Amino acid sequence: MTHARSVLERYGNGQPGNRAERLAAHHLVVVGDTVEPWTVVHTVLAMYLMQDSRPSRFSSDAAFDFQIVRRTRGLAEVNAGLTWDSKAQRSKKVYRDVPPRVMQAMAEPLKAAFGVAGLTLATKEREDINKLNEQRLRLSKALENLE
């Protein structure tokens, strides 16, 4: 958050910079100001668990980055708008898309902040699942031997 705020401050002072980085900083500050920090932590770590348990859900690392950013931005109600659906005769919530370069620029600090923790958590989760499977197998074999 500190880096994102400094990028916006430099832009406000008239210093030139990368547009994608500035927009990413803006979106990160919006999420940081409107969403509880633990909600963001849980969301990003859950995405890492999903990537580990179902790698086929993400066709590439870029697709995973894109989804981390979409899920994180989706936490803030500010990023959603309303539009009228004339066929259904009701309003629908829509999320504004941002350019791919901005998505990539937003993914970098999220991965830097939560990547190691996410990968470690996914590894521990996989180890726990393997341990439970081994225990079930041993129990099953022990029950078979009783008969």
Phi, psi and omega in degrees: 000323181298317180295317180298317179294324179291325176298315179293324178294317178299320179296319179296331178276000176093007179282139180288155179193180180284128183296318181296319179294321179293315179295322177296318178298319178300312181295322178294321178293320178300314179295317180297327181277337187250348185239142176298137182303320181294332177294318177295316180301311181299320182295313182292319178295324176296324178295321177294321177297320179295319180297322181288320183280330180226074183296338181288347179291338182240117185288338181202174176295325178295323178294322177295315177302315180301316182290325176300314181293317179299314180294321180291315179295327180293343178289333182267123180295340181295332183278000181251149176231172178246142175222155182266128176261106185290332179290315181274349181056046176204164178273149181235145176275131178232147178255132180285132178277152174241157181298152182303324179295324178291320177300316180294320179293329176285327182291327183302308179292329177294317178291324179294322182282322189243357186298310182296315179297319180296316179293322178295315178298319179296320178296314179298319179297317179296319178297318178297318179296317178297320179296317178297319178297320178295319179296318178297320180295316178297318178296318179298315179294321179294321178293324177295322181290336178291330184281000000 
